[in-house]
C-alpha cells in the first residue's frame, strides 16, 4: 500500500506504531545509510585542500586542476535523476551496491593515478557512483523508517550528516594531505565503501524489480542526463569564459532544449523514466526549489572562508580544517532539535526561521577584516550559520519526501539532491564572479592584495546572505508537512530488515 499524500496520524487503537529504531538492526541500517551519504558529500570538498599538492605531484596546469573538483560535481549532479529512478525501477539495494563498487574502484584508481588525465577520469567515475548511491540510500531510509518518530529522527540524522560532510571534507583533507599524503584522501573511501557494501547485503532486503529493461525509457534517460550534464558543465565554466559569452549562452540553450525534449518525451511514453505526477505531490517542487536557492547562498561559504583563512590569515590546512569543527557540532544540535519539532509545529516554521538565522550568520562572516581573529570574527558567524542550516536541511529533506509514494521514493531523493548540486554549482559560479570583480576593483584603487582579496570574500559572503534570505521567500510556499510526516506504519514492511 502506497503512502497517502495526507495521511492521518494513527491512534494506538487503530494502528500502533512500531519503531524500527528500537532494534539493533534498525540502528545499524541508519548508520549504514548515513555512511553512504557522508562519503558522497565528503568527496565534493575533501580534495580542495589537497589541490596544491596534486598540482605539484602530477604536473597539472592551472586550468585542468579545476576538473579534479568539478569532474565529480559534474557527473554527480548530471546523473542524480537517472540514479534515483533506477533505484525505484531496478531495486534500491542493487543500485546502491553497484554505486558503491563504482565509487570504491574509482577512488582506488584515483589514489594510484600517476597522470593528471587518469585522476580526472577517476573523479568523473566517482561522481557517477555517488549519483547512484545517494538517492538509493535516501529512498531506502524513507521506505524503512515508516513511523512518525522514526522517520523524523532518521531524516534529522541524514540532514545532519549531509551538512557535516562539507565541513568534515575540509578537515580530513587537511589531516590526510599533511599526514600520509593526498593519495590517502582517495584511498580512505575504499574501506568505508567495503563496509557499506557488506552492510547492504546483511541488513537490506532485496526489493522487487518493478520494471523490465525492455520497458525502460532509454530516450528519456539520455535526454535528462544529457541536459543535466550540459547545464552543470555550463554553470561550472561560466566564470571562466564569461556569462555573456556565446559558449555560455549556447550551453544554457542546449540544456534547455534537451530538458524540454525530456519533458515532452515523458508526457507521451507509456512507462516514463520520471512520471510527471510526482510534481503534483504537494511540497516536492517548493522544497526542492528552496533547497536549490539556500544551497546556492550557503555552500560557497566553505570556498571563500577556506581561501580567507589560508591566504589572508595564513592558516595551515589542518588549522583550516579544525576551524570548521564548531560547524559540525551546530549541525548536529540543530538537526536533532528540528526533527523533534516537526510533529508539533511542522517543517515550514523550522525552514523559514533557519534561512533567516543562516542569512544572519553569513552577514556576520561578510564583515571579516584583513587582520581577523578566529574567536571574534569567524566563530560567531560559523556557529550561527550551522544552527540555521541544520534546521533548513532537516526540514527540507522531510518536506520533500512527505506524501511521496514508495515506488517514487528514489525519484524524490534524486530530485532533492539534484537541486542541491545545481544550487552548489550556480552559487559558486555567481559568487566567484562577484568576488573576482570586487577584488579587481579594490586592486585598481591601489590597495594591497590581502586587502583586495578580503574585500572580494566579504562581498561574496554578503551576496550569499541575501541569496539565503531569498530562500526564505521560496520557503513560504512549502506546505507545512507536520501531518505529512506522520505516516501510518503499513502492515507489510518495505525494506526494513533483511530476511
C-alpha positions as CSV (number, residue, x, y, z in Angstrom):
1,X,0.0,0.0,0.0
2,X,1.4,3.4,-1.0
3,X,1.7,6.2,1.4
4,X,-1.1,8.7,1.0
5,X,-0.4,12.4,0.3
6,X,-2.0,13.5,3.6
7,X,-2.1,10.5,6.0
8,X,-3.7,10.9,9.3
9,X,-1.7,10.0,12.4
10,X,-3.0,6.7,13.7
11,X,-4.1,6.3,17.3
12,X,-2.9,3.4,19.4
13,X,-6.2,1.6,18.9
14,X,-6.1,1.9,15.1
15,X,-2.5,1.2,14.0
16,X,0.1,1.1,16.7
17,X,3.4,2.4,15.6
18,X,6.3,0.1,15.7
19,X,9.8,1.5,16.0
20,X,12.5,0.2,13.6
21,X,15.0,2.3,15.6
22,X,14.3,0.4,18.7
23,X,16.1,-2.6,17.3
24,X,19.8,-3.0,16.7
25,X,19.2,-3.7,13.1
26,X,17.2,-0.6,12.6
27,X,20.0,1.5,14.1
28,X,22.6,-0.4,12.0
29,X,20.6,0.4,8.8
30,X,20.5,4.1,9.7
31,X,24.3,4.0,10.4
32,X,24.9,2.3,7.0
33,X,22.8,4.8,5.1
34,X,24.5,7.7,6.9
35,X,27.9,6.4,6.0
36,X,26.9,6.3,2.3
37,X,25.6,9.9,2.4
38,X,28.7,11.1,4.3
39,X,31.0,9.7,1.7
40,X,29.1,11.3,-1.1
41,X,29.1,14.8,0.4
42,X,32.6,14.4,1.8
43,X,34.2,13.8,-1.6
44,X,32.7,17.0,-3.0
45,X,35.1,19.0,-0.8
46,X,37.8,16.7,0.6
47,X,40.3,17.3,-2.3
48,X,40.1,21.1,-2.2
49,X,42.9,21.5,0.3
50,X,45.0,18.8,-1.5
51,X,44.9,20.6,-4.8
52,X,48.3,22.4,-4.5
53,X,50.0,19.0,-3.6
54,X,48.2,17.3,-6.5
55,X,49.2,20.0,-8.9
56,X,52.9,19.7,-8.0
57,X,52.9,15.9,-7.9
58,X,51.1,15.2,-11.2
59,X,52.0,18.3,-13.2
60,X,48.6,19.7,-13.6
61,X,48.1,23.0,-15.4
62,X,46.1,25.6,-13.5
63,X,43.2,25.3,-16.0
64,X,43.0,21.5,-15.8
65,X,43.3,21.4,-12.0
66,X,39.7,22.6,-11.5
67,X,38.4,19.4,-13.0
68,X,39.7,17.4,-10.0
69,X,36.8,19.0,-8.1
70,X,34.4,19.9,-11.0
71,X,34.6,16.4,-12.6
72,X,33.0,14.9,-9.5
73,X,30.3,17.6,-9.3
74,X,29.5,17.3,-13.0
75,X,28.7,13.6,-13.1
76,X,27.2,13.6,-9.6
77,X,24.7,16.3,-10.5
78,X,24.2,15.1,-14.0
79,X,23.2,11.5,-13.2
80,X,21.3,12.0,-10.0
81,X,17.8,11.9,-11.5
82,X,18.7,8.8,-13.5
83,X,20.2,7.2,-10.4
84,X,17.2,7.9,-8.3
85,X,14.7,6.5,-10.8
86,X,16.9,3.4,-11.5
87,X,16.7,2.7,-7.7
88,X,12.9,2.7,-7.9
89,X,12.7,0.6,-11.1
90,X,15.6,-1.8,-10.7
91,X,15.8,-2.2,-6.9
92,X,17.4,0.2,-4.3
93,X,19.8,-2.3,-2.9
94,X,21.1,-3.3,-6.4
95,X,21.6,0.3,-7.4
96,X,23.2,1.1,-4.0
97,X,25.8,-1.7,-4.1
98,X,26.5,-1.0,-7.8
99,X,27.2,2.6,-6.9
100,X,29.5,1.5,-4.0
101,X,31.5,-0.7,-6.4
102,X,31.9,2.1,-8.9
103,X,32.8,4.6,-6.1
104,X,35.3,2.4,-4.4
105,X,37.0,1.3,-7.7
106,X,37.4,4.8,-9.0
107,X,38.7,6.0,-5.6
108,X,41.4,3.3,-5.7
109,X,42.2,4.2,-9.3
110,X,42.4,7.9,-8.5
111,X,44.7,7.3,-5.5
112,X,47.0,5.2,-7.7
113,X,47.0,7.7,-10.6
114,X,50.3,8.9,-11.9
115,X,48.9,11.2,-14.7
116,X,46.5,14.1,-14.5
117,X,44.1,12.6,-17.0
118,X,43.8,9.4,-15.1
119,X,42.9,11.2,-11.9
120,X,40.3,13.4,-13.6
121,X,38.8,10.3,-15.2
122,X,38.6,8.6,-11.8
123,X,36.8,11.7,-10.3
124,X,34.2,11.6,-13.1
125,X,33.6,7.9,-12.3
126,X,33.4,8.7,-8.6
127,X,30.6,11.2,-9.3
128,X,28.7,8.6,-11.3
129,X,29.0,6.2,-8.3
130,X,27.8,8.8,-5.9
131,X,24.8,9.7,-8.2
132,X,23.7,6.1,-7.8
133,X,24.4,5.8,-4.1
134,X,22.8,8.9,-2.7
135,X,19.2,8.7,-4.0
136,X,19.2,4.9,-3.4
137,X,20.2,5.4,0.2
138,X,17.7,8.2,0.9
139,X,14.8,6.4,-0.7
140,X,15.8,3.3,1.4
141,X,15.7,5.4,4.5
142,X,12.3,6.8,3.8
143,X,10.9,3.4,2.9
144,X,12.4,1.7,6.0
145,X,11.6,4.1,8.8
146,X,7.8,4.5,8.5
147,X,6.6,5.6,11.9
148,X,6.5,9.3,12.6
149,X,9.1,9.4,15.3
150,X,11.5,7.1,13.4
151,X,11.2,9.0,10.1
152,X,11.8,12.4,11.8
153,X,14.7,11.1,13.7
154,X,16.2,9.3,10.7
155,X,15.8,12.3,8.4
156,X,17.3,14.5,11.1
157,X,20.4,12.3,11.2
158,X,20.5,12.3,7.4
159,X,20.4,16.1,7.2
160,X,23.0,16.5,9.9
161,X,25.3,14.1,8.1
162,X,24.8,16.0,4.8
163,X,25.7,19.3,6.5
164,X,28.7,17.9,8.4
165,X,30.1,16.2,5.3
166,X,31.1,19.5,3.7
167,X,32.9,20.7,6.8
168,X,34.5,17.3,7.5
169,X,35.8,17.2,4.0
170,X,38.0,20.3,4.7
171,X,39.2,18.8,8.0
172,X,40.0,15.4,6.7
173,X,41.5,16.8,3.5
174,X,44.0,18.8,5.6
175,X,44.8,16.0,8.0
176,X,45.4,13.4,5.3
177,X,47.3,15.8,2.9
178,X,49.8,16.9,5.6
179,X,49.9,13.4,7.0
180,X,50.2,10.3,4.8
181,X,49.7,12.4,1.6
182,X,47.0,13.5,-0.8
183,X,46.5,10.0,-2.2
184,X,45.0,8.8,1.1
185,X,42.3,11.4,0.6
186,X,41.0,8.9,-2.1
187,X,42.2,5.7,-0.5
188,X,40.2,6.3,2.6
189,X,37.0,5.7,0.6
190,X,37.8,2.1,-0.1
191,X,37.5,0.6,3.4
192,X,34.3,2.6,4.1
193,X,32.8,1.5,0.8
194,X,33.6,-2.1,1.5
195,X,32.0,-1.8,5.0
196,X,28.9,-0.3,3.4
197,X,28.8,-3.0,0.7
198,X,28.9,-5.7,3.2
199,X,26.3,-4.0,5.4
200,X,23.9,-3.6,2.4
201,X,23.7,-7.3,1.9
202,X,23.5,-8.2,5.6
203,X,20.9,-5.6,6.5
204,X,18.8,-4.6,3.5
205,X,16.1,-6.7,2.0
206,X,16.3,-7.4,-1.7
207,X,13.5,-5.4,-3.2
208,X,11.4,-6.5,-6.1
209,X,12.2,-5.1,-9.6
210,X,9.3,-3.1,-10.7
211,X,10.2,-2.6,-14.3
212,X,11.8,-4.8,-17.0
213,X,14.6,-3.4,-19.1
214,X,12.5,-3.9,-22.2
215,X,10.2,-1.1,-20.9
216,X,13.0,1.1,-19.7
217,X,12.7,4.7,-21.0
218,X,16.1,4.9,-22.7
219,X,15.3,8.1,-24.7
220,X,14.2,9.8,-21.5
221,X,17.4,8.7,-19.7
222,X,19.6,10.1,-22.5
223,X,17.7,13.4,-22.7
224,X,17.6,14.1,-18.9
225,X,21.2,13.0,-18.3
226,X,22.5,15.0,-21.3
227,X,20.5,18.1,-20.3
228,X,21.7,17.9,-16.7
229,X,25.3,17.3,-17.6
230,X,25.3,20.2,-20.1
231,X,23.6,22.5,-17.5
232,X,26.1,21.7,-14.7
233,X,29.1,22.0,-17.1
234,X,27.9,25.4,-18.4
235,X,27.5,26.6,-14.8
236,X,30.9,25.4,-13.9
237,X,32.6,27.0,-16.9
238,X,30.7,30.3,-17.0
239,X,33.0,32.2,-14.6
240,X,36.0,31.3,-16.8
241,X,34.5,32.0,-20.3
242,X,32.1,34.8,-19.3
243,X,28.4,34.8,-18.6
244,X,27.6,36.6,-21.8
245,X,29.9,34.5,-24.0
246,X,28.4,32.7,-26.9
247,X,29.6,29.4,-25.5
248,X,27.8,30.0,-22.2
249,X,24.6,31.1,-24.0
250,X,24.8,28.1,-26.3
251,X,25.3,25.8,-23.3
252,X,22.2,27.1,-21.5
253,X,20.1,27.0,-24.7
254,X,21.3,23.4,-25.5
255,X,20.5,22.3,-21.9
256,X,17.0,23.9,-22.1
257,X,16.3,22.2,-25.4
258,X,17.3,18.7,-24.1
259,X,15.3,19.1,-20.9
260,X,12.3,20.4,-22.8
261,X,12.6,17.3,-25.1
262,X,12.8,15.2,-22.0
263,X,9.5,16.6,-20.6
264,X,7.8,16.1,-24.0
265,X,9.0,12.5,-24.1
266,X,7.9,11.8,-20.5
267,X,4.4,13.1,-21.2
268,X,3.9,10.7,-24.2
269,X,5.6,7.4,-23.3
270,X,3.8,4.6,-21.5
271,X,6.5,4.0,-18.9
272,X,8.2,7.3,-18.3
273,X,11.6,7.4,-16.5
274,X,10.3,10.4,-14.4
275,X,6.5,10.3,-14.1
276,X,5.4,14.0,-14.0
277,X,2.7,13.1,-11.5
278,X,5.4,13.4,-8.8
279,X,5.4,17.2,-9.4
280,X,1.8,17.3,-8.2
281,X,2.7,15.9,-4.8
282,X,2.3,18.9,-2.6
283,X,5.7,20.1,-1.3
284,X,8.1,18.4,-3.7
285,X,8.7,21.3,-6.0
286,X,8.7,24.0,-3.4
287,X,11.0,22.1,-1.1
288,X,13.4,21.3,-3.9
289,X,13.4,24.9,-5.1
290,X,14.1,26.2,-1.6
291,X,17.0,23.7,-1.3
292,X,18.5,24.9,-4.5
293,X,18.4,28.6,-3.5
294,X,19.6,28.1,0.1
295,X,22.5,25.9,-1.1
296,X,23.5,28.5,-3.7
297,X,24.0,31.0,-0.9
298,X,25.4,28.7,1.8
299,X,27.7,26.2,0.3
300,X,30.2,28.7,-1.4
301,X,30.9,29.8,2.2
302,X,33.4,26.9,2.6
303,X,35.2,28.0,-0.5
304,X,35.6,31.7,0.5
305,X,36.3,31.1,4.2
306,X,39.0,28.5,3.3
307,X,40.7,30.9,1.0
308,X,40.4,33.7,3.6
309,X,41.9,31.6,6.4
310,X,44.8,30.2,4.3
311,X,45.7,33.2,2.0
312,X,44.9,36.1,4.3
313,X,45.2,34.8,7.9
314,X,48.0,32.3,7.0
315,X,46.3,29.2,8.4
316,X,47.7,25.8,7.6
317,X,45.4,23.1,6.0
318,X,45.0,21.4,9.4
319,X,44.2,24.7,11.2
320,X,41.7,25.5,8.5
321,X,40.0,22.1,8.9
322,X,39.9,22.4,12.7
323,X,38.3,25.9,12.3
324,X,35.1,24.2,10.9
325,X,34.7,21.8,13.8
326,X,32.1,24.0,15.6
327,X,30.1,23.9,12.4
328,X,29.6,20.2,12.7
329,X,28.5,20.5,16.3
330,X,26.0,23.2,15.4
331,X,24.6,21.0,12.7
332,X,24.1,18.0,15.0
333,X,22.4,20.1,17.7
334,X,20.1,21.9,15.2
335,X,19.2,18.8,13.3
336,X,18.3,16.9,16.5
337,X,16.1,19.7,17.8
338,X,14.5,20.4,14.5
339,X,13.5,16.7,13.9
340,X,11.7,16.7,17.2
341,X,9.8,19.9,16.4
342,X,8.1,18.7,13.2
343,X,5.4,16.8,14.9
344,X,4.4,19.9,16.9
345,X,4.9,22.9,14.6
346,X,5.7,21.3,11.2
347,X,8.5,21.8,8.8
348,X,7.7,25.2,7.4
349,X,8.4,27.3,10.5
350,X,11.7,25.5,11.0
351,X,12.9,26.1,7.5
352,X,11.8,29.7,7.4
353,X,13.4,30.5,10.7
354,X,16.5,28.5,9.7
355,X,17.1,30.5,6.5
356,X,16.8,33.8,8.4
357,X,19.3,32.6,11.0
358,X,21.6,31.4,8.3
359,X,21.5,34.7,6.4
360,X,22.3,36.5,9.7
361,X,25.3,34.2,10.2
362,X,26.6,34.8,6.6
363,X,26.2,38.6,7.2
364,X,28.4,38.3,10.3
365,X,31.0,36.4,8.2
366,X,30.9,39.1,5.5
367,X,32.4,41.6,7.9
368,X,35.7,39.6,8.4
369,X,38.7,42.0,8.4
370,X,42.2,41.6,7.0
371,X,43.7,41.1,10.5
372,X,40.8,38.9,11.6
373,X,40.6,36.8,14.8
374,X,39.0,33.4,14.7
375,X,37.3,33.8,18.1
376,X,35.8,37.2,17.4
377,X,35.4,37.3,13.6
378,X,34.9,33.8,12.4
379,X,33.5,31.6,15.2
380,X,30.2,33.6,15.9
381,X,29.2,33.6,12.2
382,X,30.1,29.9,11.8
383,X,28.0,28.9,14.8
384,X,25.0,30.9,13.7
385,X,25.1,29.5,10.2
386,X,25.4,26.0,11.4
387,X,22.4,26.3,13.7
388,X,20.3,27.8,10.9
389,X,21.3,25.4,8.1
390,X,20.9,22.4,10.4
391,X,17.2,23.2,10.6
392,X,16.9,24.0,6.9
393,X,18.5,20.7,5.8
394,X,16.4,18.7,8.1
395,X,13.1,20.5,7.3
396,X,13.6,20.4,3.5
397,X,14.6,16.7,3.5
398,X,11.5,15.8,5.4
399,X,9.1,18.1,3.4
400,X,10.5,16.9,0.0
401,X,9.7,13.3,0.9
402,X,6.4,13.7,2.6
403,X,3.5,12.2,0.7
404,X,5.6,10.6,-2.0
405,X,4.5,7.0,-2.9
406,X,7.1,4.4,-2.1
407,X,7.6,3.4,-5.8
408,X,8.8,7.0,-6.4
409,X,10.9,7.5,-3.3
410,X,14.1,7.2,-5.3
411,X,13.0,9.8,-7.8
412,X,12.1,12.2,-5.0
413,X,15.5,11.7,-3.5
414,X,17.1,12.3,-6.8
415,X,15.2,15.5,-7.4
416,X,16.2,16.8,-3.9
417,X,19.9,16.0,-4.4
418,X,19.8,17.4,-8.0
419,X,18.5,20.7,-6.6
420,X,21.4,20.7,-4.1
421,X,24.0,20.1,-6.8
422,X,22.6,22.7,-9.1
423,X,22.5,25.2,-6.3
424,X,26.1,24.5,-5.4
425,X,27.3,24.9,-8.9
426,X,25.2,28.0,-9.6
427,X,26.1,29.6,-6.2
428,X,29.8,29.1,-6.6
429,X,29.8,30.4,-10.2
430,X,27.9,33.5,-9.3
431,X,29.7,34.3,-6.1
432,X,33.1,33.7,-7.6
433,X,32.3,36.2,-10.3
434,X,31.2,38.7,-7.6
435,X,34.4,38.2,-5.5
436,X,36.6,38.5,-8.5
437,X,35.0,41.7,-9.7
438,X,35.3,43.3,-6.2
439,X,38.9,42.2,-5.8
440,X,39.9,43.7,-9.2
441,X,38.1,46.9,-8.3
442,X,39.9,47.3,-5.0
443,X,43.3,46.4,-6.6
444,X,42.8,49.1,-9.3
445,X,42.3,51.6,-6.5
446,X,45.8,50.8,-5.2
447,X,45.1,48.6,-2.2
448,X,47.3,45.6,-1.4
449,X,46.5,42.0,-2.5
450,X,45.4,40.8,1.0
451,X,43.1,43.8,1.4
452,X,41.6,43.4,-2.1
453,X,41.1,39.6,-1.6
454,X,39.4,40.2,1.7
455,X,37.0,42.7,0.1
456,X,36.2,40.2,-2.6
457,X,35.4,37.5,0.0
458,X,33.3,40.0,2.0
459,X,31.2,40.9,-1.0
460,X,30.7,37.2,-2.0
461,X,29.6,36.3,1.5
462,X,27.2,39.3,1.7
463,X,25.6,38.4,-1.6
464,X,25.4,34.8,-0.3
465,X,23.5,36.1,2.8
466,X,20.9,37.8,0.5
467,X,20.5,34.6,-1.6
468,X,19.8,32.6,1.6
469,X,17.4,35.3,2.7
470,X,15.7,34.9,-0.7
471,X,15.2,31.2,0.1
472,X,13.0,32.4,2.9
473,X,10.5,33.8,0.4
474,X,10.6,30.5,-1.5
475,X,10.1,28.5,1.7
476,X,6.9,30.3,2.4
477,X,5.3,28.4,-0.5
478,X,6.2,25.0,1.0
479,X,3.4,23.2,2.8
480,X,3.7,22.7,6.5
481,X,4.3,18.9,6.5
482,X,3.5,18.3,10.1
483,X,0.7,16.0,9.1
484,X,2.5,14.6,6.1
485,X,5.4,13.3,8.2
486,X,3.0,11.4,10.5
487,X,2.9,8.4,8.2
488,X,1.0,5.4,9.3
489,X,3.0,2.2,9.6
490,X,1.9,-0.1,6.9
491,X,1.2,-3.8,7.6
492,X,3.7,-5.0,5.1
493,X,7.2,-3.7,5.9
494,X,9.2,-2.4,3.0
495,X,13.0,-2.9,3.1
496,X,13.2,-2.8,6.8
497,X,15.3,-5.8,7.6
498,X,16.9,-8.5,5.6
499,X,15.3,-11.9,5.9
